[in-house]
Amino acid sequence: MSLPTEDTTVTYPSGAVESTGEVLHVQDLPDGTRAVLLDTTAVHPVDAAWPDQGADRAVLKTAAGSAYDVQDAVVAATDGTSLFLGADIPVKKGTEGWIFAVAHVLPAGAAVQEGDPVRIEVDPAYRAALSAGHTACHLASLALNRQLAGAWKKDVLPDAAGNPNFDALAIETSTITEHGSVDVYRLGKSLRRKGFRPEVLLEDLPAVEAGINALMADWTATGAEVRIECDGGRLTDLRRWSVDLPEGTVSIPCGGTHAASLQETGGIQVTLTAAEGDGATTLTMDTICVSPAG
């Protein structure tokens, strides 16, 4: 079967939960499932480079009347000869000469073939839950950075709001959950060398947590619109999460899905915990949407 010659057109950045498309390629995977590539999809896939947000739950329906659960959705890439999925992709997304696509993983034996017209239906409730969680994650990271701005003794990379970007410099893992997120930061020697003073954070963790929650209460009370600004409609086109906060507009590159407004989060709260291990202190920030819409 032929491999795609253009990046997948994705409609999830606009909030779409349904799409129609044509099957471009079908490939059986080692575990017996089938990877199906479409020209257009509303399904948000896992990005191997930064897999913070999981795949949408969705159903693929064929013109013949069959319906198959999308068991997973991952970014795939081809050099025109071979197809690579997820962590097996040997190049960065957007590399010249490579085509990037969304691979929809269907059950073994799914009766789908190249050229078939299909319809995608995404679970809207699950999408909304992850979208609220992703928006909450961004807002919490901005509030954390601002609250820790005084903990730096050197100038470092600023975030979208102009504060020292602790989140980017210390992040170990980030996981988007339904109506929330879990972010783990490492307070190691390299962060100290960059000028961060962990004692400012650790000596009064409850005060830092309270300051973050106060900031987010102010921000979410505005109910500000969340905008996804896209350079184009292809999977590899740059997308930015943008929102107008009382202090000014912030814009963060992000390929995930998001709530349409801060009001939809129903308020956001974080809990901070610190732990020792593996030669360094770790900080975990659990973020939840208190009363999300829907």
Buried (B, 14 or more C-beta within 10 A) or exposed (E): EEBBEEBBBBBBBEBBBEBBBEBBBBBEBEEEBBBBBBBBBBBBBBBBEEBBBBBBBBEBBBEEEEEBEBBBBBBBBBBEEEBBBBEEBEEEBBBEEBBBBBBBBBEEEBEBEEEBEBBBBBBBEBBBBBBBBBBBBBBBBBBBBBBBBEBBEEEBEEBBBEBBBBBEBBBEEBBBBBBBBBBBBBBBEEBEEBBBBBEBBBEEBEEBBBBBBEBBBEBBEBEBEBBBEBEEBBBBBEBBBBBBBEBEEBEBEBBBBBBBBBBBBBBBBBEBEBEEEEEBBBBBBBBBBBEBEE
